[in-house]
């Protein structure tokens, strides 16, 4: 009850249950008097430990997002990569045999990417880059701080960095590729909700200056096939 984020009237039943679990645990190996002594002596430490466990399982959905449009153009953030000494960049079209090591590899050979070199977190990302090189007019993998999109994850508000941003003749796409099993997780859905809001506000701004609309795509990794066109993925668009 001493923690500001605990509402006793809302959480009373839960608090009594957790406190009871702690008492029963102590009583399982201590006498009654010893258990009382431990509770009296270490009550603040025990409360902090229980609170920490509660926070590890806490999730709060965002009810609204704060939007600040300060300017319509920002420079690309610099990207710094760490690679094994002597390792030359691989061509992005080369098939990667050991996909488990792809995060350690550096790729080049792009003609439409805004950066000369890129890293990929999965082979699905590398294959999607092949599609973008063919179908987009320009694309890149954003660096930290490029878009400043934040989402709610428990008590934290981490920054969301999308996998790709790509522009075509008619649209700007913000794209996330994810393992199909992870699509419905709270974190992925929270990121998507924040990104959709961002794209909506960005589209409102670009419309005011005769620009292109932004669309957010959440792609299952097993749908990324180099034979598909970028427009084929429009069915995975997420809207508000």
One Martini backbone bead per residue (centre of mass of N, CA, C, O) as a GRO file, in nm:
protein
  240
    1UNK     BB    1   0.050   0.066  -0.008
    2UNK     BB    2   0.321   0.256  -0.048
    3UNK     BB    3   0.260   0.248  -0.347
    4UNK     BB    4   0.150   0.459  -0.597
    5UNK     BB    5   0.053   0.207  -0.804
    6UNK     BB    6  -0.138   0.122  -0.558
    7UNK     BB    7  -0.479   0.025  -0.529
    8UNK     BB    8  -0.646  -0.096  -0.272
    9UNK     BB    9  -0.948  -0.112  -0.368
   10UNK     BB   10  -0.871  -0.271  -0.634
   11UNK     BB   11  -0.630  -0.481  -0.490
   12UNK     BB   12  -0.708  -0.631  -0.226
   13UNK     BB   13  -0.735  -0.932  -0.302
   14UNK     BB   14  -0.449  -0.959  -0.416
   15UNK     BB   15  -0.289  -0.870  -0.163
   16UNK     BB   16  -0.393  -1.093   0.026
   17UNK     BB   17  -0.294  -1.327  -0.145
   18UNK     BB   18   0.012  -1.256  -0.151
   19UNK     BB   19   0.051  -1.242   0.154
   20UNK     BB   20  -0.043  -1.532   0.209
   21UNK     BB   21   0.179  -1.672   0.045
   22UNK     BB   22   0.413  -1.569   0.218
   23UNK     BB   23   0.327  -1.689   0.488
   24UNK     BB   24   0.313  -1.987   0.395
   25UNK     BB   25   0.608  -2.007   0.316
   26UNK     BB   26   0.728  -1.954   0.599
   27UNK     BB   27   0.557  -2.187   0.743
   28UNK     BB   28   0.703  -2.430   0.587
   29UNK     BB   29   1.001  -2.364   0.772
   30UNK     BB   30   0.863  -2.215   1.015
   31UNK     BB   31   0.772  -2.093   1.285
   32UNK     BB   32   0.549  -1.877   1.401
   33UNK     BB   33   0.753  -1.684   1.541
   34UNK     BB   34   0.957  -1.671   1.306
   35UNK     BB   35   0.765  -1.557   1.093
   36UNK     BB   36   0.696  -1.298   1.245
   37UNK     BB   37   0.988  -1.195   1.262
   38UNK     BB   38   1.039  -1.170   0.957
   39UNK     BB   39   0.800  -0.981   0.890
   40UNK     BB   40   0.892  -0.752   1.081
   41UNK     BB   41   1.190  -0.713   0.973
   42UNK     BB   42   1.118  -0.763   0.628
   43UNK     BB   43   0.868  -0.609   0.509
   44UNK     BB   44   0.994  -0.414   0.295
   45UNK     BB   45   1.143  -0.622   0.127
   46UNK     BB   46   0.897  -0.796   0.060
   47UNK     BB   47   0.732  -0.574  -0.078
   48UNK     BB   48   0.936  -0.517  -0.306
   49UNK     BB   49   0.931  -0.803  -0.429
   50UNK     BB   50   0.629  -0.817  -0.491
   51UNK     BB   51   0.617  -0.563  -0.666
   52UNK     BB   52   0.817  -0.662  -0.884
   53UNK     BB   53   0.639  -0.901  -0.973
   54UNK     BB   54   0.395  -0.734  -1.058
   55UNK     BB   55   0.544  -0.560  -1.279
   56UNK     BB   56   0.619  -0.810  -1.463
   57UNK     BB   57   0.274  -0.843  -1.505
   58UNK     BB   58   0.233  -0.560  -1.626
   59UNK     BB   59  -0.039  -0.409  -1.830
   60UNK     BB   60  -0.090  -0.110  -2.034
   61UNK     BB   61  -0.303   0.045  -2.226
   62UNK     BB   62  -0.322   0.274  -2.459
   63UNK     BB   63  -0.548   0.556  -2.500
   64UNK     BB   64  -0.317   0.758  -2.598
   65UNK     BB   65  -0.141   0.996  -2.808
   66UNK     BB   66   0.129   1.203  -2.839
   67UNK     BB   67   0.146   1.479  -3.068
   68UNK     BB   68   0.435   1.600  -3.266
   69UNK     BB   69   0.470   1.859  -3.511
   70UNK     BB   70   0.770   2.021  -3.617
   71UNK     BB   71   0.842   1.872  -3.898
   72UNK     BB   72   0.874   1.739  -4.241
   73UNK     BB   73   1.199   1.715  -4.192
   74UNK     BB   74   1.462   1.469  -4.159
   75UNK     BB   75   1.748   1.345  -4.105
   76UNK     BB   76   1.947   1.093  -4.124
   77UNK     BB   77   2.058   0.862  -3.926
   78UNK     BB   78   2.325   0.727  -3.812
   79UNK     BB   79   2.506   0.420  -3.886
   80UNK     BB   80   2.636   0.159  -3.674
   81UNK     BB   81   2.868  -0.113  -3.723
   82UNK     BB   82   2.935  -0.453  -3.622
   83UNK     BB   83   3.217  -0.650  -3.722
   84UNK     BB   84   3.418  -0.870  -3.834
   85UNK     BB   85   3.728  -0.882  -3.896
   86UNK     BB   86   3.753  -0.888  -4.252
   87UNK     BB   87   3.452  -0.856  -4.322
   88UNK     BB   88   3.271  -0.861  -4.597
   89UNK     BB   89   3.025  -0.759  -4.767
   90UNK     BB   90   2.725  -0.879  -4.868
   91UNK     BB   91   2.510  -0.966  -5.095
   92UNK     BB   92   2.167  -0.943  -5.069
   93UNK     BB   93   2.110  -1.187  -5.287
   94UNK     BB   94   2.244  -1.383  -5.115
   95UNK     BB   95   2.233  -1.681  -4.988
   96UNK     BB   96   2.180  -1.792  -4.658
   97UNK     BB   97   2.278  -2.062  -4.485
   98UNK     BB   98   2.341  -1.925  -4.194
   99UNK     BB   99   2.080  -1.772  -4.040
  100UNK     BB  100   2.188  -1.753  -3.737
  101UNK     BB  101   2.422  -1.524  -3.849
  102UNK     BB  102   2.287  -1.265  -3.980
  103UNK     BB  103   2.337  -1.043  -3.755
  104UNK     BB  104   2.664  -1.046  -3.827
  105UNK     BB  105   2.596  -0.926  -4.100
  106UNK     BB  106   2.687  -0.747  -4.398
  107UNK     BB  107   2.513  -0.543  -4.644
  108UNK     BB  108   2.506  -0.495  -5.003
  109UNK     BB  109   2.423  -0.364  -5.338
  110UNK     BB  110   2.254  -0.119  -5.347
  111UNK     BB  111   2.022   0.128  -5.523
  112UNK     BB  112   1.761   0.222  -5.310
  113UNK     BB  113   1.913   0.268  -5.065
  114UNK     BB  114   2.002   0.517  -4.824
  115UNK     BB  115   2.208   0.297  -4.757
  116UNK     BB  116   2.495   0.112  -4.832
  117UNK     BB  117   2.440  -0.035  -4.554
  118UNK     BB  118   2.313  -0.344  -4.392
  119UNK     BB  119   2.110  -0.496  -4.144
  120UNK     BB  120   1.979  -0.818  -4.034
  121UNK     BB  121   1.760  -1.020  -3.828
  122UNK     BB  122   1.667  -1.176  -4.092
  123UNK     BB  123   1.586  -1.343  -4.384
  124UNK     BB  124   1.321  -1.195  -4.429
  125UNK     BB  125   1.449  -0.917  -4.453
  126UNK     BB  126   1.630  -0.973  -4.694
  127UNK     BB  127   1.396  -1.055  -4.889
  128UNK     BB  128   1.248  -0.783  -4.865
  129UNK     BB  129   1.476  -0.615  -4.991
  130UNK     BB  130   1.446  -0.737  -5.271
  131UNK     BB  131   1.165  -0.622  -5.320
  132UNK     BB  132   1.237  -0.321  -5.280
  133UNK     BB  133   1.449  -0.299  -5.510
  134UNK     BB  134   1.215  -0.346  -5.725
  135UNK     BB  135   0.941  -0.163  -5.607
  136UNK     BB  136   1.096   0.072  -5.500
  137UNK     BB  137   1.237   0.395  -5.494
  138UNK     BB  138   1.280   0.383  -5.171
  139UNK     BB  139   1.485   0.273  -4.880
  140UNK     BB  140   1.495   0.172  -4.518
  141UNK     BB  141   1.654   0.128  -4.202
  142UNK     BB  142   1.591   0.247  -3.916
  143UNK     BB  143   1.705   0.440  -3.669
  144UNK     BB  144   1.747   0.553  -3.380
  145UNK     BB  145   1.524   0.837  -3.362
  146UNK     BB  146   1.383   0.890  -3.642
  147UNK     BB  147   1.055   0.880  -3.531
  148UNK     BB  148   0.958   0.872  -3.236
  149UNK     BB  149   0.819   0.596  -3.131
  150UNK     BB  150   0.588   0.521  -2.866
  151UNK     BB  151   0.517   0.261  -2.626
  152UNK     BB  152   0.326   0.045  -2.424
  153UNK     BB  153   0.513  -0.146  -2.155
  154UNK     BB  154   0.377  -0.144  -1.896
  155UNK     BB  155   0.587   0.094  -1.735
  156UNK     BB  156   0.692   0.138  -2.016
  157UNK     BB  157   0.842   0.359  -2.301
  158UNK     BB  158   0.941   0.254  -2.573
  159UNK     BB  159   1.100   0.244  -2.867
  160UNK     BB  160   0.995   0.230  -3.203
  161UNK     BB  161   1.159   0.030  -3.463
  162UNK     BB  162   1.121  -0.020  -3.766
  163UNK     BB  163   1.228  -0.215  -4.025
  164UNK     BB  164   1.073  -0.036  -4.254
  165UNK     BB  165   1.104   0.214  -4.522
  166UNK     BB  166   0.888   0.284  -4.810
  167UNK     BB  167   0.880   0.413  -5.148
  168UNK     BB  168   0.646   0.510  -5.383
  169UNK     BB  169   0.449   0.669  -5.612
  170UNK     BB  170   0.192   0.665  -5.375
  171UNK     BB  171   0.361   0.548  -5.114
  172UNK     BB  172   0.427   0.506  -4.760
  173UNK     BB  173   0.600   0.249  -4.589
  174UNK     BB  174   0.550   0.074  -4.286
  175UNK     BB  175   0.752  -0.209  -4.170
  176UNK     BB  176   0.678  -0.539  -4.026
  177UNK     BB  177   0.855  -0.831  -3.938
  178UNK     BB  178   0.707  -1.145  -3.821
  179UNK     BB  179   0.646  -1.397  -3.647
  180UNK     BB  180   0.351  -1.550  -3.646
  181UNK     BB  181   0.349  -1.623  -3.332
  182UNK     BB  182   0.389  -1.291  -3.257
  183UNK     BB  183   0.150  -1.107  -3.360
  184UNK     BB  184  -0.044  -1.131  -3.076
  185UNK     BB  185   0.126  -0.986  -2.900
  186UNK     BB  186   0.144  -0.720  -2.697
  187UNK     BB  187   0.394  -0.583  -2.817
  188UNK     BB  188   0.321  -0.589  -3.119
  189UNK     BB  189   0.044  -0.444  -3.085
  190UNK     BB  190   0.157  -0.185  -2.954
  191UNK     BB  191   0.334  -0.102  -3.189
  192UNK     BB  192   0.113  -0.091  -3.404
  193UNK     BB  193  -0.067   0.124  -3.272
  194UNK     BB  194   0.148   0.349  -3.275
  195UNK     BB  195   0.211   0.341  -3.583
  196UNK     BB  196  -0.074   0.402  -3.688
  197UNK     BB  197  -0.093   0.679  -3.558
  198UNK     BB  198   0.150   0.799  -3.697
  199UNK     BB  199   0.054   0.757  -3.991
  200UNK     BB  200  -0.200   0.926  -3.966
  201UNK     BB  201  -0.057   1.198  -3.902
  202UNK     BB  202   0.132   1.196  -4.145
  203UNK     BB  203  -0.095   1.198  -4.359
  204UNK     BB  204  -0.219   1.467  -4.278
  205UNK     BB  205   0.034   1.632  -4.341
  206UNK     BB  206   0.091   1.544  -4.639
  207UNK     BB  207  -0.186   1.641  -4.747
  208UNK     BB  208  -0.121   1.952  -4.689
  209UNK     BB  209   0.148   1.904  -4.908
  210UNK     BB  210   0.099   1.690  -5.135
  211UNK     BB  211   0.146   1.408  -5.030
  212UNK     BB  212   0.197   1.093  -4.908
  213UNK     BB  213   0.078   0.822  -4.775
  214UNK     BB  214   0.064   0.625  -4.483
  215UNK     BB  215   0.152   0.271  -4.426
  216UNK     BB  216   0.087  -0.020  -4.224
  217UNK     BB  217   0.284  -0.324  -4.204
  218UNK     BB  218   0.215  -0.670  -4.093
  219UNK     BB  219   0.438  -0.937  -4.141
  220UNK     BB  220   0.461  -1.252  -4.201
  221UNK     BB  221   0.742  -1.430  -4.256
  222UNK     BB  222   0.600  -1.662  -4.450
  223UNK     BB  223   0.517  -1.429  -4.678
  224UNK     BB  224   0.813  -1.382  -4.764
  225UNK     BB  225   0.851  -1.348  -5.116
  226UNK     BB  226   1.034  -1.267  -5.399
  227UNK     BB  227   0.782  -1.308  -5.606
  228UNK     BB  228   0.654  -1.074  -5.471
  229UNK     BB  229   0.478  -0.794  -5.439
  230UNK     BB  230   0.429  -0.519  -5.257
  231UNK     BB  231   0.112  -0.510  -5.308
  232UNK     BB  232   0.052  -0.796  -5.179
  233UNK     BB  233   0.078  -0.668  -4.868
  234UNK     BB  234  -0.188  -0.496  -4.822
  235UNK     BB  235  -0.348  -0.718  -4.648
  236UNK     BB  236  -0.144  -0.625  -4.390
  237UNK     BB  237  -0.289  -0.387  -4.310
  238UNK     BB  238  -0.301  -0.146  -4.048
  239UNK     BB  239  -0.572  -0.003  -3.871
  240UNK     BB  240  -0.762   0.200  -3.652
   0.00000   0.00000   0.00000
